């Protein structure tokens, strides 16, 4: 499938799959979406609730590395130790990565961190900074078998319109198992079918204000 790098409304780039008319990030602002959904509504929410100094995060859909990059910067800002597992079935190509401008827009001095996220080898836990450890996992989401491992999940799969099989009870059962008790999952999605699939496997689900261009999003918590 043909993929092109496009510019979103906040000036940041994303990758578009033309055959699907689907993007890796919101056309209304790639950075804005990631900051709102995964950092503000996910990471900051968890930090406010539990005040951890060490935490583990699973990203389902590592993609461009934008969510990992923002999280690595947050780890430094808040003096956290984060272990981050990023699952991706089809890694982004080097020529696509070279066109992404996240570090330029967020903090040009941190460009080496963004590069390190992509240069580090797959399937090995590697230090990206003193605050951030990364393990990139090239696998399909149905192959995720972690149990009671993560504090937080960033669920950033392609939308249910194009890949409905990624938004089923079977997938969310795996997410529920992967989380520790009181763990949290956040996603940009807000479809009723997605919310019901989450609830069916045991999650307590909230509808929250969405990022720019989207009315709502979902946050799911695993009960204690």
N, C-alpha and C positions, 0 to 999 in steps of 0.2 A: 504493500500500500504506500502511496506517495505521501511523504511527510514534508512539511515546510515550516520554517521558523517565521512567526508573525509577531507584530507588536500589539500589545494589549493597551487598554485605555489609560493605565497609569505609566505608560512608557516602557514597562518591562516586557521581555520577550516570552513567548511560549511556543510549543510545537503543536502544529495542527495536522491531524490525519484527514486528508482531503476526502477520501472515500466515505468516511463516516461523518464528516462535518463535526468532528469532535476535537477538543483541545486538551492538552495536559493541564492547563490552568485556565481560569476564567478569562474570557475576552474583555471583561470589565476591569481587569487589573490582576495580573498574576501575583505580584507581591502583596497587594491589598488583600486578596483572597486568602493567601497562605497565612498572613499575619492575623487575620480575623478568625479563621476557622481553627487553625492548628496551634498557633501561639497564644492568642488571647483567650479563646474559648476552650482550648485544650490544656496546654502547658501552664499558663498563668492560673487557670481555674484549679488545677491540681496542686500547684504550689500554694495557693491561698488556702485550700482545704487542709493540707497535710504538712506543709512546711518541710519537705524532705531536703536533704543535702545530696542524696544519691538516688537516682531513679533510672529505670529502664524503659525504653520506648521502642515500639515496633511500628514501622511505617509500611503499610500495605500499598505499594505503588511508588517506589523510590523515584522513578522517572528522572526529572531534570536535577534532582538534588536540592531544589529550592527549600523544601521544608526542613531537610537536614541542615542546610546552611544556616537558616534562621535559628534553628534550635541550638546549633553549635555556638552561635553568637550569644544567645540567651544564657547558655551554660556559663560562659565567661562573665557575662554581666552580673549574674546572680550567684557566682561562685559555687556552681553545682558540679557534680560528677555524673555525667550521663553516659549510659551505654545504649547505643542506638543500632537497631537491626533494621536494615532496609531491604524489603523483598521486591524484586523486579524480575519478571519473566523475560523481557526484551529490553536490554540496556540501551540507553540513548547513545547515538553514534558520536564519535569525536568531532566531526565537522559541525554537528548540531550544537554540541556543547560550546564550541568556540564562538558561536553567535549569541549565546545567552549573556545578558548584561546585568545580572543580579548584583554582583559585587560592586560594579560601577555605580549603581543607583543606591545601594544600601550603605556600603563602606568600602571604598576602593582599597584601603589598607588591608582588608580581609580577603582580597582575591586569592592569596595562597591557600587559605582555608577551603574556599570553593574548589580550587584545583585539586587539593589533596583528597577531597571527598570522592572525586572521580578517578584519580590516579591510583588510589590504594587498591590492592588486589581483592578480588572477590573471594568470599568464603573464609576470610581470615579476619579476626578481630584486630583492628589496628588503631593506634592512637592518632587522632587528628590534631589534638591540642592537649594541654594538661587537664582540660575539663571534659573532653569529648572523645569517646571510643566508638568506632564504627565497624559494623560487620555487614557487608553487602551480601545478600543471598539471592542468587539467580535461581528462582523456582516459581512454580505456579502457586496461586493462592490456595488451591485445594491440597497442596502438599505441606502446608503449615501445620505442624503437629506439636507446637510448644504447649506446655501446660503450666499454669500458675507462675508465669515468668515475667510479665510486663506490667508496669504501673499505668501505662498510657499507650493507646493505639491511635495512630493517625491513619484513618481509612480513606485512601485517596485513589481508589480504583476508577477506571473509566466509567462513565455514567450507565445507569440501568437501561437507557434507551438503546445503547449499542452493545452492551455486555450484561444482559440481565442475569446471567449465571453467576456473576460475582456479587450479587446482592440478595442471595437466598438464605433461608434458614440454615442450610448446610454450611455455608461460609461463616455466618455469624455464630454458629455453634463452635466453630474453630476459634473465632475471636474471643468468645466467652471463656473457653478453656484456657486460652493463652494469657488472659489477664489474671492478675492476682485479685484477691478479694478487695473490694473498694476501688478497683481499677476503673479507668474511664476510656471510652472510645469516642472520638469525634470525627465527623464527616460533613462535607459540604452538602450532601444529599438531604432531601426533605420529603421524598415521596411516601405516601401512606403505606404502600406495600413494603418499603424498606423498614419503616417504623414498626410495622406489624411483625416482620420477620425477626427483628431485634427482640421485641417483646416476647415472642414465642419461645425463644431460647433462654429467657430469664433476665434480660436487661431491663432496667428502669430507664425510660427514654424521655428526654425533654426536647420540645421544639423551641429553638432559639432564633433570634434575629440573624439573618444571613449576611454574607459579605455584600459589597456593592454589586448591584445588579441581580441580587437574589433575595427573595423575601424571607426565607427560613432556612435553617440547617438543623441537624440533629446531634445531640450528645447523649450517649448511653453509658450508664454506670452499672457495674457488677456489684450486687449487694454484698455486704459483709457476711 
